[in-house]
Amino acid sequence: MQTMITWADFEAVDLRAGTIVRAEPFPEARKPAYKLWIDLGQGALRQSSAQITDLYQTEALVGKQVLVVCNFPPKQIGPWMSEVLVCGFVQDNGSVVLAVPDSAVADGTKLR
């Protein structure tokens, strides 16, 4: 059974839209992943590691808007510091489908 949360719990999670401006393979990762650089608007560029190699190629990721969690502590993943968590849906086969806005929004827009 799911744990119920309050509205305040939900508001504490800083979910924002950002645009991937650079993507490259992350060969040092234990599981196949990409290094991503995500523009959150107003000069805020954050990096992330994402295990999305099953369904996405690096070239196709550049310019894609994604949903990210901005207020997790940074996480060291091998030689890479991941600063935001890219959100997605895990399919039965383990592949991840990115959570994306239905229409373009300004980078840094908070999900409410």
N, C-alpha and C positions, 0 to 999 in steps of 0.2 A: 504494500500500500504506500502511496505517495505521502510525504510529509507536507502538511498544509503550511503555507507561509502567509504573512501579512502583506498588505500593500506596502508598508515601510520596508519589508524585506526585499520586495521586488524593486522598489525605488533605489535601494542601496547598490544594485547591480548597474554599473555604468555601461550600457549597451549603446554603441554608436555605429553609424555608417562611415566607411572609409573606402578609398579607392586604392587598389593595388597598383603601385607605380613601377615596381621591379619585382621579378621573380627569378629564382635560379635554383638548380638542384642543390640538395644538402647531403652530399655523400657521407659526411661524418655521422649522420643521425643513425640510431640503431634500427629504426623502421624507416622505410622510404618516405621522404618528406621534401618539401621545398622551403627555401628561405624566402620570405616575403617582406617587402617594404610597403607600408600602408600609409597613405596620406589621410590624416584626420582633420584637415583644414587648418587655417590660420598658422601655417608653418609647422604643424605638429606631424612629424613623420615618425612612425613606430615600426618596429620589426617584429616578425613572428615566424615561428616554424609551424608548418601545417602538413599533416599526413593526408594529402589530397591527390597523390600521384596516380591513383587508379583511373580517375575520371577527368583530370585536367592536365594540360601541357602548359609549360611556363609562358609560352607566347600568348596563349589564349587568356591567361590570367591578368596580364597587364591591361589596365583600364577597367577592370571589373570592380564594381562596388560590392562590398561584403559587410556583414555584421560582425562586430568585434566587441569583446568584453575588455574595457580599458582599465578597470580597477582591481585586477588580480596583481599580486606582486610579480615583478619580473622573474623569469625562470631560466636558469642556465641549462641549455641543452647541448651537451658537448662543448664545442668552442663558441657557440652562438647564444646570445642573450635574447630570449623571447619576451617582448614587452606587452603584447596584447594576445588574447585568445581569439582566433578566428572561429566563428560558429558554423556548425553544419549538422546535417542529419546523417547518422550512421545507418547504412542499409544492412540487411541480413548478411550480406557477403563481406561486410566490413568496410566497403567503400564509403566515402564521405561526400555528400552532396552539400555544397555551400549554401548557407542561408543568405539570401540577397534581397535587397529592396525590389519591389515590383516595378517601380519607376525610379528614375534618378532623383536623389535628394542631395542637399549640400553635404559635403564631407564634414564629419563631426556632429551631424544631426543625431540627437539622442532618441532612442526607441522609448516610446511611452505606452 
